[in-house]
Structure formats: C-alpha cells, structure tokens
Amino acid sequence: MECRQHCGACCIAPSINSPIPGMPHGKPAGVPCIQLDEAYRCKLFGQPQRPAFCGGLSPSLEMCGEEQQGREYAIQWLSALERATQPGNA
C-alpha cells in the first residue's frame, strides 16, 4: 500500500519525541509537523533528517482504512494508538 494523496495523518496524529528540523523538541500529538507541505506530503521523505519514528511508519489497510474512509479514519486510528501507548496506559 502507498500513502494516499492529501492525507498526512501520520504527520499530524502521533507525537514525535525526537528532533525534527524546525521542531527541535519534536511535536505533540495532534499538531501538524512543520515539515508537512501544503499537499500533506513530508518534505523530509527519504532524507536522513527524517526522524526514525516516521521512517518506521508504513501505510496499511489497518491504519489508513478503505479509500472511502478518508484521512479522518487514519487520524482517528493513529490518535487512538497514541492514547493507548502513553505511559501509564499499559
């Protein structure tokens, strides 16, 4: 599966705890990454500056849902995963 056009859910929903160019302390969950462009694509894709967390995400039917479900499904799924994996939620 490939990333869907105009989605960017994986650059918005999860928190990132490692530095990102332009966001030296990472980013909180629900905040768009500064490296997300107007078309919801990562400006750092394929670059060594891209955080390892981001490189570890791969689009999947489970995460992205069916085409007709749209980006809101992916944002909700990733947000639920973010909440479930916070310290103290084990």
N, C-alpha and C positions, 0 to 999 in steps of 0.2 A: 504494500500500500504506500502511496506517496502522500505528502502533505496536500491538503486541499487549498484551493485558491481562496484568498481573503479570509483565512481562519485566524492564525496567530494565538490560538487558545493556550498552547504550551509556552508562549512568551508572556502570558498575562496571568493565568490562574495560579501556577505554583510560585512559592518563594524560592529564591536563589541565594544561598549563603556565601557564595564566593564572589570575588570582584568581577565586575563587568566594565569594560571601557565606558566611562561616563557615569557609572554607578559603583564607586569603589567599595561600598559595603554590601553589594548585592542588591536584591529588591524584595520587598514584601509581597506576599500572595495578593493577587487581585490588581496589582499595579502593572501596567504595560512596561515592558523592558524598553529602555531608551534606544536600544538597537533594533527595535521593530519599526519597519518603514511604513509608509502610507498604504501599501498594498498588503500589510500584515505579513511581511517576509522578514526573516532575520538578516540584518546587514553583515553579521559575522559568520554566517553559514559557511562551513569549510575553512574557516580561518583559525589559526592557533589561539587567538584571543577569546574564542568562544568557550564559555565555561564547560567543564566536563559534564556537569549535570545536564546541560542542554544537549550535548552530543549523545548522552545516554537515552534520550527520549526518541522513540520511533513511532510513527503513526501506526495505529492498529484499529481494527474494527471496534474492539472493546473501548478504546479511549476516544475515538473520533465518532463512533456511531455510523449509522447509514447516511448516505449522501443527503437525503431529505431532512435529516435531523439537524443539520447545520452546525455552525460553530458554537451555539449556545449549549448544545449537548456536551461537546468536548469541554467547554469551560465548566459546566456543572460537574462533569465526571472528574476532571482534574482538581476542582475545588474540594470535592468530597474526599478524594485521595489525600489532598493536602491536610485536611482536618483530621483524617484517620491516622495519619503518620506523625502528628505533632507529639512531642514528648508528653507523657502522661496519659496518652490515649491507647496504651497497649492492653 
